[in-house]
């Protein structure tokens, strides 16, 4: 993100434009702050990989609202993942926050995550939420108000030459779209894993 860019304007734009510009921004919740190093774009009703592909539901309702809100969901019945809503009202595009580097509150993040290397504290979407203390109570939070809840801050911009792209992780629908964006060479970026093949029923 350039020095003159405003976060609200960036997030209100197309999701694929916002994705690389979110890298280097800082997500803060309480004492812990994480510099984002990896995000994944989902284009709402135009994207079979998106939770919003089939329209609004009680679970994804916040995605159809104003950009800058936090969409938190439960995966595998145990882990929470966080997304930043992008685009105009009704578009339901969002950026999954896949990984980052803990830049403040390191001791608290270590407490929450247990005995793991520092590079793994927020390396992966569920780990990022645990490190930041984000759960269902943060669903719908406005990340742009700067209040007591989680919020986004501009960080040092990532040069375009350091932004890498590739397929999204673990998807079967629209798996070939190169809509994962990360800071090339950063040790906190998560490993790429394709979706596990479906077992045939006989």
N, CA, C and O of each residue as an XYZ file, in Angstrom:
808
protein
N       0.841     -1.180      0.000
C       0.000      0.000      0.000
C       0.877      1.231      0.000
O       1.809      1.325      0.799
N       0.598      2.176     -0.878
C       1.395      3.381     -0.967
C       1.165      4.303      0.214
O       0.161      4.194      0.918
N       2.109      5.216      0.424
C       2.037      6.101      1.580
C       0.791      6.980      1.541
O       0.266      7.347      2.592
N       0.306      7.326      0.340
C      -0.850      8.211      0.240
C      -2.177      7.497      0.180
O      -3.224      8.143      0.135
N      -2.160      6.171      0.180
C      -3.406      5.400      0.075
C      -4.133      5.380      1.414
O      -3.517      5.298      2.477
N      -5.467      5.457      1.332
C      -6.291      5.327      2.527
C      -6.856      3.917      2.580
O      -7.314      3.379      1.573
N      -6.816      3.329      3.767
C      -7.274      1.954      3.917
C      -8.728      1.788      3.491
O      -9.067      0.802      2.836
N      -9.590      2.733      3.851
C     -11.000      2.588      3.510
C     -11.205      2.583      2.002
O     -12.051      1.848      1.493
N     -10.432      3.404      1.281
C     -10.553      3.457     -0.178
C     -10.000      2.192     -0.820
O     -10.566      1.685     -1.788
N      -8.901      1.685     -0.284
C      -8.305      0.455     -0.818
C      -9.269     -0.716     -0.649
O      -9.487     -1.483     -1.587
N      -9.844     -0.855      0.539
C     -10.742     -1.982      0.807
C     -12.054     -1.857      0.055
O     -12.694     -2.870     -0.228
N     -12.472     -0.646     -0.277
C     -13.721     -0.452     -1.015
C     -13.565     -0.776     -2.497
O     -14.557     -0.828     -3.224
N     -12.339     -0.993     -2.950
C     -12.087     -1.303     -4.350
C     -12.204     -2.784     -4.631
O     -12.545     -3.560     -3.738
N     -11.921     -3.196     -5.877
C     -11.987     -4.615     -6.247
C     -11.057     -5.460     -5.384
O      -9.961     -5.030     -5.025
N     -11.510     -6.665     -5.058
C     -10.775     -7.511     -4.122
C      -9.372     -7.856     -4.627
O      -8.438     -7.951     -3.831
N      -9.215     -8.042     -5.931
C      -7.891     -8.403     -6.458
C      -6.940     -7.212     -6.470
O      -5.723     -7.393     -6.494
N      -7.480     -6.001     -6.454
C      -6.631     -4.822     -6.298
C      -6.246     -4.622     -4.838
O      -5.122     -4.230     -4.527
N      -7.192     -4.898     -3.950
C      -6.936     -4.689     -2.524
C      -5.952     -5.711     -1.960
O      -5.176     -5.393     -1.058
N      -5.980     -6.939     -2.489
C      -5.193     -8.029     -1.899
C      -3.707     -7.701     -1.754
O      -3.194     -7.765     -0.637
N      -2.989     -7.353     -2.824
C      -1.556     -7.109     -2.646
C      -1.265     -5.864     -1.817
O      -0.196     -5.743     -1.219
N      -2.220     -4.943     -1.786
C      -1.997     -3.699     -1.046
C      -2.247     -3.862      0.448
O      -1.866     -3.006      1.246
N      -2.893     -4.972      0.822
C      -3.087     -5.247      2.244
C      -1.828     -5.846      2.884
O      -1.646     -5.773      4.099
N      -0.962     -6.436      2.053
C       0.287     -6.989      2.576
C       1.118     -5.871      3.202
O       1.252     -4.792      2.626
N       1.667     -6.134      4.368
C       2.443     -5.125      5.083
C       1.610     -4.308      6.051
O       2.162     -3.641      6.927
N       0.280     -4.345      5.910
C      -0.577     -3.673      6.883
C      -0.559     -4.446      8.196
O      -0.170     -5.613      8.230
N      -0.976     -3.801      9.261
C      -0.917     -4.388     10.595
C      -2.330     -4.555     11.142
O      -3.108     -3.602     11.180
N      -2.652     -5.773     11.565
C      -3.906     -6.052     12.246
C      -3.609     -6.112     13.742
O      -2.768     -6.888     14.197
N      -4.316     -5.279     14.487
C      -4.070     -5.168     15.928
C      -5.336     -5.543     16.693
O      -6.438     -5.131     16.332
N      -5.162     -6.332     17.756
C      -6.264     -6.644     18.655
C      -5.711     -6.696     20.066
O      -4.973     -7.615     20.421
N      -6.071     -5.711     20.864
C      -5.520     -5.634     22.213
C      -4.023     -5.415     22.189
O      -3.534     -4.497     21.530
N      -3.293     -6.256     22.907
C      -1.844     -6.081     23.029
C      -1.068     -6.632     21.837
O       0.105     -6.306     21.660
N      -1.713     -7.467     21.016
C      -0.994     -8.164     19.947
C      -1.245     -7.497     18.601
O      -2.374     -7.131     18.273
N      -0.183     -7.348     17.835
C      -0.274     -6.800     16.486
C       0.471     -7.713     15.520
O       1.558     -8.204     15.828
N      -0.118     -7.936     14.354
C       0.446     -8.836     13.344
C       0.578     -8.092     12.022
O      -0.381     -7.506     11.520
N       1.782     -8.130     11.473
C       2.016     -7.583     10.121
C       1.624     -8.643      9.105
O       2.168     -9.748      9.124
N       0.694     -8.325      8.224
C       0.156     -9.314      7.295
C       1.155     -9.633      6.190
O       1.679     -8.737      5.528
N       1.407    -10.927      6.003
C       2.346    -11.367      4.969
C       1.700    -12.260      3.914
O       2.335    -12.601      2.916
N       0.430    -12.643      4.130
C      -0.233    -13.537      3.174
C      -1.748    -13.362      3.284
O      -2.309    -13.408      4.379
N      -2.402    -13.162      2.144
C      -3.865    -13.063      2.096
C      -4.364    -13.859      0.898
O      -3.597    -14.223      0.006
N      -5.666    -14.120      0.900
C      -6.270    -14.923     -0.165
C      -7.594    -14.270     -0.554
O      -8.422    -13.989      0.312
N      -7.800    -14.027     -1.845
C      -8.965    -13.280     -2.311
C     -10.125    -14.203     -2.668
O      -9.940    -15.274     -3.246
N     -11.328    -13.753     -2.306
C     -12.570    -14.457     -2.636
C     -13.561    -13.442     -3.191
O     -13.833    -12.418     -2.563
N     -14.102    -13.737     -4.384
C     -14.871    -12.741     -5.137
C     -16.379    -12.935     -5.057
O     -17.085    -12.688     -6.034
N     -16.879    -13.372     -3.913
C     -18.307    -13.400     -3.672
C     -19.097    -14.247     -4.645
O     -18.665    -15.347     -4.993
N     -20.258    -13.759     -5.101
C     -21.131    -14.548     -5.975
C     -20.490    -14.930     -7.312
O     -20.992    -15.816     -8.004
N     -19.393    -14.274     -7.680
C     -18.701    -14.614     -8.928
C     -17.642    -15.685     -8.732
O     -16.921    -16.017     -9.673
N     -17.534    -16.236     -7.516
C     -16.430    -17.123     -7.179
C     -16.961    -18.395     -6.506
O     -17.422    -18.329     -5.366
N     -16.906    -19.546     -7.179
C     -17.392    -20.792     -6.567
C     -16.659    -21.186     -5.293
O     -17.165    -22.000     -4.520
N     -15.477    -20.624     -5.060
C     -14.730    -20.930     -3.845
C     -15.142    -20.090     -2.648
O     -14.684    -20.333     -1.532
N     -16.006    -19.100     -2.869
C     -16.386    -18.174     -1.806
C     -17.572    -18.676     -0.996
O     -18.450    -19.357     -1.526
N     -17.595    -18.337      0.298
C     -18.745    -18.652      1.138
C     -19.994    -17.909      0.682
O     -21.107    -18.302      1.033
N     -19.826    -16.843     -0.094
C     -20.965    -16.035     -0.537
C     -21.455    -16.432     -1.930
O     -22.318    -15.758     -2.492
N     -20.923    -17.502     -2.487
C     -21.245    -17.875     -3.870
C     -22.744    -18.090     -4.075
O     -23.284    -17.729     -5.121
N     -23.414    -18.672     -3.092
C     -24.841    -18.983     -3.227
C     -25.747    -17.935     -2.587
O     -26.939    -18.176     -2.393
N     -25.184    -16.779     -2.261
C     -25.997    -15.708     -1.717
C     -25.875    -15.575     -0.210
O     -25.153    -16.339      0.432
N     -26.596    -14.585      0.363
C     -26.473    -14.333      1.801
C     -27.109    -15.413      2.656
O     -28.136    -15.989      2.298
N     -26.482    -15.675      3.789
C     -26.983    -16.595      4.816
C     -26.711    -15.938      6.168
O     -25.978    -14.951      6.232
N     -27.283    -16.464      7.241
C     -26.951    -15.898      8.557
C     -25.445    -15.933      8.845
O     -24.920    -15.057      9.531
N     -24.761    -16.944      8.320
C     -23.319    -17.068      8.572
C     -22.512    -15.998      7.848
O     -21.593    -15.424      8.432
N     -22.840    -15.718      6.580
C     -21.988    -14.836      5.776
C     -22.548    -13.433      5.600
O     -22.023    -12.670      4.789
N     -23.591    -13.068      6.328
C     -24.305    -11.813      6.112
C     -23.377    -10.600      6.094
O     -23.557     -9.693      5.281
N     -22.391    -10.580      6.980
C     -21.505     -9.415      7.067
C     -20.733     -9.191      5.775
O     -20.329     -8.062      5.493
N     -20.516    -10.246      4.977
C     -19.778    -10.100      3.726
C     -20.519     -9.225      2.723
O     -19.899     -8.649      1.829
N     -21.836     -9.121      2.858
C     -22.637     -8.336      1.925
C     -22.782     -6.881      2.365
O     -23.537     -6.118      1.761
N     -22.068     -6.505      3.403
C     -22.144     -5.141      3.912
C     -20.946     -4.299      3.503
O     -20.314     -4.532      2.473
N     -20.657     -3.323      4.334
C     -19.630     -2.326      4.034
C     -18.226     -2.911      4.147
O     -17.968     -3.761      4.999
N     -17.336     -2.460      3.298
C     -15.938     -2.894      3.332
C     -15.294     -2.498      4.661
O     -15.638     -1.482      5.265
N     -14.341     -3.339      5.098
C     -13.616     -3.062      6.325
C     -14.146     -3.788      7.536
O     -13.594     -3.655      8.628
N     -15.215     -4.560      7.363
C     -15.744     -5.365      8.459
C     -15.004     -6.707      8.521
O     -14.402     -7.148      7.542
N     -15.066     -7.338      9.687
C     -14.385     -8.616      9.883
C     -15.392     -9.758      9.783
O     -16.394     -9.779     10.498
N     -15.120    -10.695      8.899
C     -15.936    -11.899      8.762
C     -15.166    -13.048      9.402
O     -14.121    -13.457      8.896
N     -15.681    -13.570     10.514
C     -15.042    -14.667     11.248
C     -15.911    -15.901     11.110
O     -17.125    -15.838     11.307
N     -15.295    -17.021     10.774
C     -16.069    -18.259     10.650
C     -15.291    -19.426     11.262
O     -14.074    -19.371     11.443
N     -16.037    -20.469     11.568
C     -15.471    -21.673     12.174
C     -15.222    -22.708     11.086
O     -16.080    -22.939     10.234
N     -14.046    -23.332     11.114
C     -13.712    -24.360     10.136
C     -13.366    -25.644     10.883
O     -12.714    -25.609     11.927
N     -13.811    -26.783     10.337
C     -13.591    -28.094     10.952
C     -14.149    -28.185     12.377
O     -13.738    -29.039     13.163
N     -15.085    -27.296     12.694
C     -15.720    -27.341     14.005
C     -14.834    -26.935     15.164
O     -15.225    -27.096     16.320
N     -13.624    -26.399     14.878
C     -12.724    -26.090     15.991
C     -11.870    -24.844     15.789
O     -11.456    -24.232     16.774
N     -11.589    -24.444     14.544
C     -10.678    -23.325     14.300
C     -11.435    -22.141     13.711
O     -12.341    -22.313     12.896
N     -11.052    -20.934     14.133
C     -11.634    -19.727     13.549
C     -10.666    -19.127     12.528
O      -9.448    -19.165     12.698
N     -11.245    -18.575     11.467
C     -10.491    -17.861     10.444
C     -11.110    -16.481     10.271
O     -12.308    -16.302     10.493
N     -10.296    -15.506      9.876
C     -10.759    -14.123      9.763
C     -10.566    -13.596      8.355
O      -9.545    -13.852      7.716
N     -11.552    -12.862      7.880
C     -11.541    -12.236      6.551
C     -11.871    -10.763      6.675
O     -12.654    -10.368      7.539
N     -11.282     -9.956      5.824
C     -11.646     -8.544      5.721
C     -12.569     -8.378      4.520
O     -12.213     -8.748      3.402
N     -13.758     -7.819      4.753
C     -14.715     -7.581      3.668
C     -14.192     -6.460      2.774
O     -13.665     -5.462      3.265
N     -14.339     -6.630      1.461
C     -13.884     -5.636      0.497
C     -15.012     -5.301     -0.481
O     -16.068     -5.935     -0.480
N     -14.758     -4.282     -1.322
C     -15.693     -3.937     -2.384
C     -16.910     -3.162     -1.892
O     -17.041     -2.898     -0.697
N     -17.807     -2.795     -2.820
C     -19.015     -2.053     -2.451
C     -20.038     -2.942     -1.756
O     -19.964     -4.168     -1.829
N     -20.999     -2.303     -1.079
C     -22.081     -3.047     -0.426
C     -22.727     -4.007     -1.416
O     -23.001     -3.650     -2.562
N     -22.965     -5.229     -0.956
C     -23.660     -6.209     -1.770
C     -22.773     -7.091     -2.605
O     -23.237     -8.100     -3.137
N     -21.493     -6.739     -2.739
C     -20.599     -7.528     -3.594
C     -20.100     -8.782     -2.890
O     -19.880     -9.810     -3.531
N     -19.923     -8.702     -1.589
C     -19.550     -9.839     -0.741
C     -18.181    -10.424     -1.028
O     -17.955    -11.607     -0.775
N     -17.272     -9.634     -1.545
C     -15.900    -10.115     -1.701
C     -15.154     -9.939     -0.378
O     -15.529     -9.113      0.455
N     -14.101    -10.723     -0.200
C     -13.368    -10.665      1.075
C     -11.964    -11.213      0.896
O     -11.672    -11.935     -0.058
N     -11.103    -10.853      1.838
C      -9.726    -11.333      1.856
C      -9.497    -12.157      3.113
O      -9.581    -11.641      4.228
N      -9.209    -13.442      2.928
C      -8.846    -14.302      4.048
C      -7.437    -13.925      4.509
O      -6.510    -13.850      3.702
N      -7.288    -13.691      5.813
C      -5.989    -13.343      6.385
C      -5.264    -14.641      6.705
O      -5.566    -15.300      7.699
N      -4.310    -15.005      5.862
C      -3.697    -16.328      5.953
C      -2.490    -16.382      6.889
O      -2.269    -17.403      7.541
N      -1.710    -15.311      6.969
C      -0.498    -15.403      7.783
C       0.077    -14.024      8.047
O      -0.236    -13.055      7.354
N       0.929    -13.956      9.070
C       1.584    -12.702      9.379
C       2.692    -12.890     10.410
O       2.916    -13.987     10.921
N       3.368    -11.803     10.693
C       4.449    -11.774     11.685
C       3.979    -10.989     12.903
O       3.507     -9.859     12.776
N       4.109    -11.581     14.068
C       3.762    -10.866     15.300
C       4.817     -9.781     15.536
O       6.001    -10.074     15.699
N       4.369     -8.533     15.550
C       5.306     -7.409     15.707
C       5.142     -6.702     17.046
O       5.995     -5.901     17.429
N       4.062     -6.985     17.760
C       3.866     -6.473     19.122
C       3.116     -7.538     19.916
O       2.359     -8.333     19.358
N       3.341     -7.538     21.234
C       2.652     -8.500     22.091
C       3.166     -9.909     21.933
O       2.402    -10.870     22.023
N       4.459    -10.039     21.697
C       5.050    -11.346     21.413
C       4.831    -12.328     22.561
O       4.527    -13.495     22.314
N       4.977    -11.887     23.798
C       4.836    -12.803     24.940
C       3.413    -13.341     25.048
O       3.216    -14.524     25.327
N       2.422    -12.481     24.831
C       1.031    -12.929     24.902
C       0.715    -13.880     23.752
O       0.021    -14.879     23.943
N       1.220    -13.574     22.564
C       1.012    -14.475     21.430
C       1.645    -15.837     21.694
O       1.057    -16.863     21.352
N       2.828    -15.866     22.296
C       3.489    -17.132     22.639
C       2.661    -17.912     23.660
O       2.541    -19.134     23.582
N       2.089    -17.173     24.625
C       1.245    -17.811     25.639
C       0.043    -18.496     24.986
O      -0.314    -19.622     25.335
N      -0.562    -17.805     24.049
C      -1.754    -18.337     23.389
C      -1.444    -19.502     22.461
O      -2.261    -20.410     22.310
N      -0.278    -19.483     21.842
C       0.051    -20.473     20.822
C       0.863    -21.649     21.349
O       0.940    -22.685     20.690
N       1.469    -21.508     22.522
C       2.246    -22.615     23.058
C       3.662    -22.642     22.518
O       4.151    -21.657     21.966
N       4.312    -23.785     22.684
C       5.736    -23.926     22.350
C       5.934    -24.134     20.859
O       6.122    -25.260     20.397
N       5.891    -23.033     20.107
C       6.155    -23.089     18.672
C       7.181    -22.013     18.334
O       7.301    -21.033     19.071
N       7.926    -22.170     17.237
C       8.843    -21.101     16.824
C       8.084    -19.801     16.563
O       6.919    -19.829     16.167
N       8.734    -18.678     16.782
C       8.075    -17.386     16.591
C       7.519    -17.213     15.184
O       6.489    -16.562     15.007
N       8.175    -17.779     14.189
C       7.690    -17.618     12.820
C       6.349    -18.318     12.605
O       5.618    -18.000     11.668
N       6.027    -19.291     13.498
C       4.780    -20.045     13.373
C       3.639    -19.485     14.213
O       2.542    -20.044     14.198
N       3.866    -18.404     14.941
C       2.838    -17.885     15.836
C       1.567    -17.509     15.080
O       0.463    -17.760     15.563
N       1.712    -16.911     13.899
C       0.542    -16.495     13.107
C       0.680    -16.995     11.672
O       0.237    -16.335     10.733
N       1.289    -18.148     11.513
C       1.571    -18.718     10.192
C       0.466    -19.702      9.820
O       0.571    -20.899     10.087
N      -0.583    -19.190      9.208
C      -1.779    -19.955      8.908
C      -2.985    -19.216      9.459
O      -2.870    -18.563     10.496
N      -4.148    -19.294      8.801
C      -5.293    -18.471      9.201
C      -5.827    -18.759     10.594
O      -6.208    -17.829     11.303
N      -5.865    -20.025     11.007
C      -6.352    -20.339     12.351
C      -5.339    -19.890     13.401
O      -5.722    -19.360     14.444
N      -4.062    -20.096     13.135
C      -3.021    -19.684     14.075
C      -3.029    -18.167     14.246
O      -2.846    -17.666     15.356
N      -3.239    -17.443     13.164
C      -3.293    -15.981     13.219
C      -4.402    -15.537     14.165
O      -4.208    -14.623     14.966
N      -5.571    -16.188     14.073
C      -6.685    -15.825     14.952
C      -6.369    -16.132     16.414
O      -6.701    -15.345     17.300
N      -5.733    -17.268     16.666
C      -5.378    -17.615     18.048
C      -4.376    -16.599     18.602
O      -4.537    -16.121     19.725
N      -3.353    -16.270     17.830
C      -2.331    -15.324     18.286
C      -2.943    -13.970     18.627
O      -2.526    -13.317     19.584
N      -3.932    -13.551     17.842
C      -4.559    -12.247     18.047
C      -5.728    -12.295     19.026
O      -6.244    -11.251     19.426
N      -6.148    -13.497     19.416
C      -7.308    -13.598     20.289
C      -8.609    -13.266     19.591
O      -9.519    -12.712     20.208
N      -8.711    -13.599     18.308
C      -9.922    -13.328     17.526
C     -10.786    -14.577     17.480
O     -10.309    -15.668     17.169
N     -12.069    -14.402     17.794
C     -13.027    -15.498     17.768
C     -14.385    -14.991     17.338
O     -14.475    -13.923     16.733
N     -15.455    -15.732     17.634
C     -16.788    -15.331     17.174
C     -17.236    -13.979     17.716
O     -18.072    -13.322     17.096
N     -16.706    -13.551     18.846
C     -17.070    -12.243     19.405
C     -16.618    -11.081     18.546
O     -17.122     -9.968     18.691
N     -15.669    -11.328     17.650
C     -15.165    -10.257     16.771
C     -15.874    -10.239     15.413
O     -15.558     -9.406     14.564
N     -16.819    -11.145     15.205
C     -17.578    -11.175     13.943
C     -18.235     -9.816     13.723
O     -18.903     -9.286     14.610
N     -18.036     -9.261     12.533
C     -18.661     -7.990     12.178
C     -17.935     -6.760     12.675
O     -18.394     -5.646     12.426
N     -16.804     -6.920     13.378
C     -16.076     -5.757     13.899
C     -15.654     -4.835     12.765
O     -15.271     -5.290     11.687
N     -15.730     -3.536     13.023
C     -15.290     -2.534     12.056
C     -13.794     -2.313     12.250
O     -13.370     -1.764     13.267
N     -13.000     -2.739     11.280
C     -11.543     -2.676     11.409
C     -10.972     -1.291     11.147
O      -9.771     -1.076     11.311
N     -11.815     -0.353     10.742
C     -11.319      0.955     10.328
C     -11.598      2.063     11.334
O     -11.188      3.202     11.113
N     -12.295      1.758     12.451
C     -12.669      2.810     13.395
C     -11.575      3.125     14.399
O     -11.557      4.212     14.976
N     -10.653      2.175     14.616
C      -9.599      2.410     15.601
C     -10.086      2.313     17.031
O      -9.462      2.871     17.933
N     -11.200      1.610     17.260
C     -11.756      1.470     18.600
C     -11.060      0.380     19.384
O      -9.955     -0.031     19.030
N     -11.704     -0.105     20.468
C     -11.063     -1.105     21.335
C     -10.974     -2.495     20.710
O     -10.156     -3.305     21.146
N     -11.787     -2.789     19.710
C     -11.752     -4.086     19.053
C     -10.616     -4.183     18.050
O      -9.769     -3.292     17.988
N     -10.584     -5.258     17.260
C      -9.525     -5.392     16.255
C      -9.597     -4.281     15.221
O     -10.687     -3.862     14.831
N      -8.463     -3.810     14.782
C      -8.462     -2.801     13.727
C      -7.190     -2.888     12.889
O      -6.154     -3.385     13.332
N      -7.309     -2.389     11.670
C      -6.214     -2.397     10.696
C      -5.484     -1.067     10.700
O      -6.087     -0.007     10.867
N      -4.184     -1.142     10.515
C      -3.358      0.059     10.404
C      -2.459     -0.074      9.182
O      -2.061     -1.179      8.812
N      -2.148      1.032      8.574
C      -1.194      1.010      7.473
C       0.184      0.660      8.014
O       0.588      1.122      9.080
N       0.892     -0.164      7.258
C       2.253     -0.517      7.617
C       3.202     -0.119      6.498
O       2.833      0.628      5.592
N       4.405     -0.615      6.571
C       5.373     -0.340      5.514
C       4.914     -1.034      4.236
O       4.671     -2.241      4.250
N       4.787     -0.289      3.118
C       4.324     -0.920      1.878
C       5.291     -1.983      1.375
O       6.507     -1.854      1.514
N       4.727     -3.038      0.787
C       5.534     -4.118      0.212
C       5.771     -3.796     -1.255
O       4.803     -3.606     -1.991
N       7.021     -3.726     -1.714
C       7.280     -3.427     -3.129
C       6.630     -4.474     -4.033
O       6.635     -5.660     -3.702
N       6.070     -4.051     -5.171
C       5.436     -5.007     -6.084
C       6.347     -6.164     -6.485
O       5.868     -7.263     -6.762
N       7.656     -5.924     -6.516
C       8.592     -6.986     -6.897
C       8.663     -8.093     -5.845
O       9.168     -9.180     -6.125
N       8.162     -7.827     -4.641
C       8.195     -8.839     -3.577
C       6.851     -9.519     -3.383
O       6.719    -10.386     -2.519
N       5.852     -9.143     -4.169
C       4.532     -9.761     -4.042
C       4.443    -10.960     -4.986
O       4.575    -10.815     -6.202
N       4.221    -12.132     -4.420
C       4.063    -13.357     -5.208
C       2.591    -13.759     -5.222
O       1.832    -13.397     -4.323
N       2.194    -14.513     -6.252
C       0.813    -14.995     -6.340
C       0.818    -16.474     -6.712
O       1.772    -16.986     -7.296
N      -0.276    -17.144     -6.356
C      -0.409    -18.551     -6.689
C      -1.800    -19.040     -6.357
O      -2.641    -18.253     -5.920
N      -2.068    -20.337     -6.554
C      -3.408    -20.874     -6.298
C      -3.763    -20.827     -4.813
O      -2.894    -20.848     -3.941
N      -5.057    -20.763     -4.562
C      -5.542    -20.745     -3.182
C      -5.385    -22.125     -2.549
O      -5.274    -23.140     -3.238
N      -5.380    -22.130     -1.218
C      -5.062    -23.341     -0.463
C      -6.321    -24.163     -0.193
O      -7.341    -23.628      0.240
N      -6.237    -25.478     -0.453
C      -7.256    -26.409     -0.013
C      -8.593    -26.325     -0.700
O      -9.581    -26.839     -0.175
N      -8.662    -25.688     -1.869
C      -9.950    -25.540     -2.563
C     -10.130    -26.599     -3.642
O      -9.159    -27.038     -4.260
N     -11.369    -27.004     -3.864
C     -11.705    -27.841     -5.021
C     -12.372    -26.997     -6.104
O     -12.104    -27.186     -7.291
N     -13.241    -26.064     -5.702
C     -13.915    -25.185     -6.668
C     -13.007    -24.008     -6.997
O     -12.494    -23.342     -6.099
N     -12.809    -23.753     -8.302
C     -11.968    -22.640     -8.771
C     -10.579    -22.671     -8.142
O     -10.019    -21.633     -7.788
N     -10.040    -23.868     -8.012
C      -8.755    -24.044     -7.338
C      -7.584    -23.474     -8.125
O      -6.523    -23.206     -7.559
N      -7.772    -23.287     -9.436
C      -6.642    -22.855    -10.263
C      -6.467    -21.337    -10.304
O      -5.510    -20.851    -10.906
N      -7.358    -20.587     -9.686
C      -7.231    -19.125     -9.741
C      -6.065    -18.681     -8.856
O      -6.008    -19.055     -7.685
N      -5.140    -17.894     -9.396
C      -3.958    -17.488     -8.614
C      -4.274    -16.307     -7.706
O      -3.719    -15.221     -7.877
N      -5.155    -16.515     -6.751
C      -5.669    -15.423     -5.928
C      -5.132    -15.444     -4.509
O      -5.690    -14.801     -3.620
N      -4.057    -16.177     -4.294
C      -3.338    -16.081     -3.026
C      -2.149    -15.153     -3.249
O      -1.411    -15.304     -4.222
N      -1.967    -14.194     -2.348
C      -0.913    -13.188     -2.467
C      -0.053    -13.246     -1.205
O      -0.578    -13.316     -0.093
N       1.269    -13.216     -1.381
C       2.142    -13.267     -0.210
C       3.429    -12.507     -0.462
O       3.777    -12.191     -1.600
N       4.136    -12.218      0.640
C       5.427    -11.532      0.563
C       6.487    -12.584      0.281
O       6.771    -13.431      1.128
N       7.067    -12.530     -0.902
C       8.035    -13.540     -1.324
C       9.214    -13.584     -0.360
O       9.779    -12.553      0.002
N       9.572    -14.797      0.048
C      10.733    -14.995      0.912
C      10.484    -14.762      2.385
O      11.397    -14.942      3.191
N       9.275    -14.368      2.766
C       9.006    -14.124      4.187
C       8.786    -15.464      4.895
O       7.980    -16.273      4.435
N       9.488    -15.710      6.004
C       9.387    -17.018      6.668
C       8.044    -17.290      7.325
O       7.757    -18.436      7.672
N       7.208    -16.262      7.509
C       5.922    -16.486      8.172
C       4.822    -16.909      7.197
O       3.717    -17.232      7.633
N       5.093    -16.916      5.901
C       4.084    -17.327      4.915
C       3.815    -18.823      5.071
O       4.743    -19.606      5.273
N       2.541    -19.218      4.978
C       2.175    -20.618      5.197
C       2.550    -21.486      4.001
O       2.820    -20.981      2.911
N       2.561    -22.785      4.220
C       2.851    -23.729      3.146
C       1.628    -23.904      2.252
O       0.492    -23.874      2.727
N       1.869    -24.086      0.955
C       0.762    -24.346      0.033
C       0.351    -25.813      0.110
O       1.188    -26.713      0.042
N      -0.960    -26.035      0.253
C      -1.492    -27.399      0.249
C      -2.723    -27.432     -0.645
O      -3.690    -26.717     -0.379
N      -2.713    -28.248     -1.703
C      -3.928    -28.401     -2.509
C      -4.980    -29.182     -1.734
O      -4.686    -29.796     -0.709
N      -6.200    -29.149     -2.233
C      -7.269    -29.904     -1.592
C      -6.969    -31.391     -1.660
O      -6.421    -31.870     -2.653
N      -7.321    -32.119     -0.620
C      -7.150    -33.564     -0.613
C      -8.133    -34.169     -1.625
O      -9.281    -33.731     -1.698
N      -7.703    -35.163     -2.400
C      -8.615    -35.782     -3.382
C      -9.788    -36.458     -2.694
O      -9.652    -37.034     -1.615
N     -10.938    -36.376     -3.341
C     -12.127    -37.049     -2.803
C     -11.986    -38.561     -2.952
O     -11.511    -39.051     -3.976
N     -12.400    -39.289     -1.930
C     -12.353    -40.737     -2.014
C     -13.588    -41.231     -2.766
O     -14.706    -40.783     -2.509
N     -13.375    -42.142     -3.679
C     -14.506    -42.700     -4.424
C     -15.310    -43.654     -3.542
O     -14.750    -44.403     -2.741
N     -16.625    -43.613     -3.703
C     -17.492    -44.494     -2.923
C     -17.885    -45.700     -3.784
O     -18.389    -45.558     -4.898
N     -17.642    -46.858     -3.242
C     -17.958    -48.099     -3.991
C     -18.854    -48.995     -3.163
O     -19.229    -50.078     -3.612
